[in-house]
């Protein structure tokens, strides 16, 4: 039986959720046992046995994976049994996706998930533009100026726009979850199409499978070499490690070859997704009976008013959820904090443990960087700013 040994860092990169990756990037270990349990459960979808063991060399623990499964075990979805939705408005996404595909309202079969989100109505065109500004400093500066001109944010509070942009990005991740579930149940066809941009000719091409493998391998190896992940690269854009990674990534990507062995000269690549309605109406109705029982009777009539009400309900619930999450984030920042400190060998003998837990409260004087941003927390204005941003960029009904 083949046995694979993964360090915790390797396991997090390969199988960890976004929350898991963020946590591990911050602490370099698991201070939240539930996240590690979730990681182990995810690996058990791929392997029959997953053990936490002491390696032959080194002091930390590693994972021993054995008995690779022929088929990956599907994730359990509690919503099938109890109808519960952790994020209430995501149940409305199913109707929005089906209604657009059924009416043939999509412009292109293959496009980015953020563009699909606009087509389905889960984000607004303004939110889409905000997502694009992550890669364009001029666009971002224009957004910031508009917000200041409209008194949505004040000077020194620029960083909160990054927070709100991340909230919009989370919406795209939620759409991906909805699409993956609908694909698994054969309601839609949903698959990625990789494209690359040739710097010298300004041409965009479809990438061969072999080329995609080279790109993904390059990315993984560089992340390992520079000890970075997606969360780190997005959060610490100006750090020396991020700059070094980006330089190496650009140089490596330019040398990637096509299936014939010729260097392509890529300066960037991206993924678009093809989405096509697969199921007939009867199957769609059975699907909705399982996932969204209260909507089924109105959906059967395909009432235009119902589709409008469903979309309005989605945006109303989303607005409430976004503000509630911001309020919880504000409360958490001002509440008692816990810090886990690693002890050296001498102190480990004194305390009889590898780590020591300390509690404290965040103090304004300790946040001399981004003062305007952190003042929003201390003055209890953070949630209010997020609400204004949601209202400024979000959907409005005439």
C-alpha positions in Angstrom: 0.0 0.0 0.0 1.4 3.4 -1.0 2.0 5.8 1.9 2.4 9.5 1.5 3.9 11.8 4.2 2.8 15.4 4.2 3.9 18.2 6.5 1.1 20.3 8.0 2.1 23.1 5.7 1.9 20.9 2.6 -1.4 19.4 3.7 -2.9 22.9 4.2 -1.7 24.0 0.7 -3.2 20.9 -1.0 -6.4 20.3 1.0 -7.0 23.3 3.3 -10.0 25.6 3.0 -9.5 29.3 2.7 -10.0 29.8 6.4 -7.5 27.0 7.1 -4.9 28.6 4.8 -5.4 32.0 6.4 -5.1 30.6 9.9 -1.9 28.6 9.1 -0.3 31.5 7.2 -0.8 33.6 10.3 0.3 31.2 13.1 2.4 28.7 11.2 0.6 26.0 13.3 -3.0 25.1 14.3 -4.2 27.1 17.3 -7.8 26.1 16.3 -8.3 22.4 16.6 -11.6 22.5 14.7 -9.7 23.7 11.6 -7.2 20.8 11.8 -10.1 18.3 12.2 -11.7 19.7 9.1 -8.4 19.4 7.2 -8.1 15.8 8.2 -11.7 15.1 7.2 -11.0 16.6 3.8 -8.0 14.4 3.3 -10.1 11.4 4.3 -12.2 12.1 1.2 -9.1 11.1 -0.9 -7.5 8.5 1.3 -8.8 5.6 3.4 -6.5 6.3 6.3 -5.1 9.6 7.6 -2.9 9.5 10.8 -1.1 12.2 12.7 2.4 10.9 13.5 5.8 11.9 14.7 8.4 12.0 11.8 11.6 10.1 12.0 13.4 13.4 11.9 12.2 16.8 13.3 10.1 17.7 16.3 6.7 18.5 14.7 3.9 16.2 13.7 3.1 15.2 10.1 0.3 13.4 8.4 0.5 9.9 7.0 -1.9 9.2 4.2 -2.5 5.7 2.9 -4.9 3.8 0.6 -5.8 6.4 -2.0 -9.4 6.0 -3.0 -10.4 5.3 -6.6 -13.2 7.9 -6.3 -13.2 10.9 -4.1 -15.9 10.7 -1.4 -18.5 13.5 -1.9 -18.7 16.1 0.8 -21.6 15.6 3.2 -24.2 18.3 2.6 -26.4 18.7 5.7 -28.8 21.0 3.7 -30.2 17.9 1.9 -31.5 16.6 5.2 -32.4 19.6 7.3 -32.8 22.4 4.8 -30.4 24.6 6.8 -28.3 27.2 5.0 -25.4 28.7 6.9 -25.6 31.8 4.7 -29.4 32.3 4.1 -29.3 34.2 0.8 -27.3 31.5 -1.1 -30.5 29.5 -1.4 -31.8 32.1 -3.8 -28.7 31.7 -6.0 -30.1 28.4 -7.4 -33.2 30.1 -8.8 -31.1 33.0 -10.2 -28.8 30.6 -12.0 -31.6 28.4 -13.5 -33.7 31.3 -14.6 -30.9 33.0 -16.5 -29.8 29.7 -18.2 -33.3 28.6 -19.0 -34.2 31.9 -20.6 -30.9 32.0 -22.6 -29.9 35.4 -21.1 -26.2 34.7 -21.0 -24.0 36.5 -23.6 -21.2 34.0 -23.6 -21.0 30.3 -22.7 -17.5 30.7 -21.2 -16.5 33.7 -19.1 -15.0 34.4 -15.7 -17.0 33.6 -12.5 -17.1 37.3 -11.7 -18.8 38.0 -15.0 -21.1 35.1 -14.5 -22.0 36.6 -11.1 -23.1 39.8 -12.9 -25.1 37.8 -15.5 -26.9 35.9 -12.7 -27.4 39.1 -10.7 -25.6 38.0 -7.6 -23.2 41.1 -7.9 -23.7 44.4 -9.6 -21.6 45.8 -12.5 -20.1 48.3 -10.0 -19.0 45.4 -7.7 -17.5 43.7 -10.8 -15.5 46.8 -11.6 -14.4 46.9 -8.0 -13.1 43.3 -8.3 -11.1 44.3 -11.4 -9.5 47.2 -9.6 -7.5 44.8 -7.5 -5.2 44.5 -10.5 -5.2 48.1 -11.6 -4.0 50.8 -9.2 -5.4 53.6 -11.4 -8.9 52.0 -11.3 -8.6 51.5 -7.5 -7.6 55.2 -7.0 -10.7 56.2 -9.0 -12.9 54.1 -6.8 -11.3 55.6 -3.6 -11.8 59.2 -5.0 -15.5 58.5 -5.8 -16.1 57.2 -2.3 -14.5 60.2 -0.7 -16.3 62.6 -3.0 -19.6 60.9 -2.0 -18.5 60.9 1.7 -18.8 57.1 2.0 -15.3 57.0 3.5 -12.9 59.6 4.7 -9.1 60.3 4.2 -7.0 57.7 5.9 -9.7 55.0 5.6 -8.6 53.6 2.2 -7.9 50.1 3.6 -11.5 49.4 4.3 -12.1 49.3 0.6 -9.9 46.2 0.5 -12.1 44.6 3.2 -15.2 45.3 1.2 -13.6 44.0 -2.0 -12.8 40.8 -0.2 -16.5 40.6 0.8 -17.5 40.8 -2.8 -14.9 38.1 -3.7 -16.5 35.9 -1.1 -19.7 36.2 -3.0 -17.9 34.7 -6.1 -16.8 31.8 -3.9 -20.3 31.2 -2.8 -21.5 31.2 -6.4 -18.8 28.6 -7.2 -20.1 26.4 -4.3 -23.7 26.7 -5.8 -22.4 25.8 -9.2 -20.4 22.8 -8.0 -23.5 21.5 -6.1 -25.7 21.9 -9.2 -23.0 20.2 -11.4 -22.8 17.2 -9.0 -26.5 16.8 -9.2 -26.4 17.1 -13.0 -28.5 20.3 -13.2 -25.8 22.1 -15.2 -22.5 21.5 -17.1 -19.7 23.5 -15.5 -16.1 23.2 -16.4 -12.9 25.5 -16.6 -11.3 26.7 -19.7 -7.7 28.0 -19.3 -6.5 31.0 -21.4 -3.2 32.7 -21.7 -2.0 36.1 -22.9 1.0 36.3 -25.3 3.0 39.4 -24.4 4.7 39.9 -27.8 1.6 39.6 -30.0 -1.1 40.7 -27.5 -2.9 37.6 -28.4 -5.1 35.5 -26.1 -5.1 31.7 -26.7 -6.6 28.6 -25.1 -4.0 26.6 -23.2 -3.3 22.9 -23.7 -3.6 20.6 -20.7 0.2 20.0 -20.6 0.8 23.8 -20.5 -1.7 24.2 -17.6 0.1 21.5 -15.7 3.4 23.4 -16.2 1.9 26.6 -14.9 0.3 25.0 -11.8 3.5 23.2 -11.0 5.5 26.4 -11.4 3.1 28.2 -9.1 3.2 25.5 -6.4 7.0 25.3 -6.5 7.4 29.1 -6.2 5.0 29.3 -3.3 7.0 26.6 -1.5 10.3 28.3 -2.3 9.2 31.8 -1.1 7.0 30.4 1.7 3.8 32.2 0.6 0.2 31.3 -0.2 -2.7 33.0 -1.8 -3.8 34.7 1.4 -0.3 36.1 2.1 0.2 37.4 -1.5 -3.2 39.2 -1.4 -2.7 40.5 2.1 0.9 41.6 2.1 1.3 42.9 -1.5 4.3 45.0 -0.8 6.3 42.6 1.4 9.8 41.5 0.2 8.6 37.9 -0.1 5.6 38.9 -2.3 7.8 41.1 -4.5 10.4 38.3 -4.9 7.7 35.7 -5.6 6.0 38.0 -8.2 9.4 38.6 -10.0 10.2 34.9 -10.1 6.6 34.1 -11.2 6.7 36.5 -14.2 10.1 35.2 -15.3 9.0 31.6 -15.0 5.6 32.1 -16.7 7.4 33.7 -19.7 9.3 30.4 -20.2 6.3 28.1 -20.1 6.1 25.9 -23.3 3.2 24.7 -25.4 2.4 21.1 -26.1 5.0 21.1 -29.0 7.8 22.3 -26.7 7.9 25.9 -27.9 8.2 28.8 -25.4 4.9 30.7 -25.5 6.0 34.0 -23.8 3.0 34.3 -21.5 2.7 37.4 -19.3 -0.5 36.2 -17.5 -3.1 33.4 -17.6 -6.6 33.2 -16.4 -9.5 30.8 -16.1 -13.0 31.2 -17.6 -15.9 28.8 -16.9 -18.4 27.3 -19.3 -21.9 26.9 -17.8 -24.7 25.2 -19.6 -28.1 24.1 -18.3 -28.2 20.3 -18.6 -31.4 19.1 -16.7 -34.9 19.2 -18.1 -37.5 21.1 -16.2 -38.9 18.1 -14.2 -35.5 17.4 -12.8 -34.9 21.0 -11.9 -38.2 21.0 -10.0 -37.2 17.9 -8.1 -33.8 19.5 -7.3 -35.5 22.6 -6.0 -37.9 20.5 -3.9 -34.9 19.2 -2.1 -33.0 22.4 -1.6 -35.5 25.2 -1.6 -39.0 23.8 -0.8 -40.7 27.1 -0.1 -39.9 28.3 -3.6 -41.1 25.3 -5.6 -44.8 26.2 -6.1 -44.0 29.6 -7.4 -41.2 28.3 -9.6 -43.5 25.8 -11.2 -45.5 28.7 -12.6 -42.3 30.4 -13.8 -43.9 33.6 -12.7 -41.9 36.7 -13.7 -42.9 38.4 -10.4 -41.5 35.4 -8.5 -38.1 35.8 -10.2 -38.1 39.5 -9.3 -39.1 38.8 -5.7 -36.4 36.1 -5.4 -33.7 38.5 -6.6 -34.9 41.2 -4.2 -34.9 38.7 -1.4 -31.4 37.6 -2.3 -30.0 41.2 -2.1 -32.0 42.1 1.0 -30.6 39.0 2.8 -27.1 39.6 1.5 -27.1 43.2 2.7 -28.2 42.1 6.2 -25.6 39.4 6.3 -22.7 41.6 5.2 -23.5 44.2 7.9 -24.0 41.6 10.5 -20.6 40.0 9.7 -18.9 43.4 9.8 -20.5 44.1 13.2 -19.2 40.8 14.5 -15.7 41.6 13.2 -15.8 44.9 15.0 -16.9 43.3 18.2 -14.3 40.6 18.0 -11.5 43.2 17.4 -12.6 45.0 20.6 -13.1 41.9 22.7 -10.5 39.9 24.7 -7.8 38.5 22.4 -5.8 35.3 22.9 -2.2 34.9 21.8 -0.4 31.6 21.7 3.3 32.0 22.3 5.9 29.3 21.4 8.3 28.6 24.2 11.9 27.7 23.9 13.2 24.4 25.3 14.1 25.8 28.7 10.7 27.5 29.2 9.0 24.3 28.0 10.6 22.4 30.9 9.4 25.2 33.3 5.8 25.3 32.1 5.5 21.7 31.0 4.1 22.7 27.6 5.3 23.8 24.1 3.1 27.0 24.1 1.8 29.5 26.5 -1.6 31.3 26.1 -1.9 35.0 26.9 -5.0 37.2 26.9 -5.1 41.0 26.2 -7.2 43.7 24.6 -6.3 45.7 21.5 -5.2 49.2 22.5 -5.3 52.2 20.1 -1.7 53.2 20.8 -0.5 49.9 19.5 -2.0 50.6 16.0 0.2 53.5 14.8 0.0 52.2 11.2 -3.2 52.6 9.1 -4.4 54.8 12.0 -7.5 56.0 10.2 -8.5 52.4 9.4 -8.1 51.1 12.9 -9.8 54.2 14.4 -13.0 52.8 12.7 -12.8 49.8 15.1 -12.0 51.8 18.2 -14.7 54.4 17.4 -17.2 51.7 16.5 -17.6 53.0 13.0 -16.3 49.9 11.1 -19.7 48.2 10.5 -21.3 51.5 9.6 -18.7 52.1 6.9 -19.2 48.6 5.5 -22.9 49.2 5.4 -22.4 52.4 3.4 -20.1 50.6 1.0 -22.7 47.9 0.5 -25.4 50.4 -0.1 -23.2 52.4 -2.5 -22.1 49.4 -4.6 -25.0 47.0 -4.0 -28.2 46.3 -5.9 -31.0 48.9 -5.8 -34.6 48.4 -7.0 -36.6 51.0 -8.7 
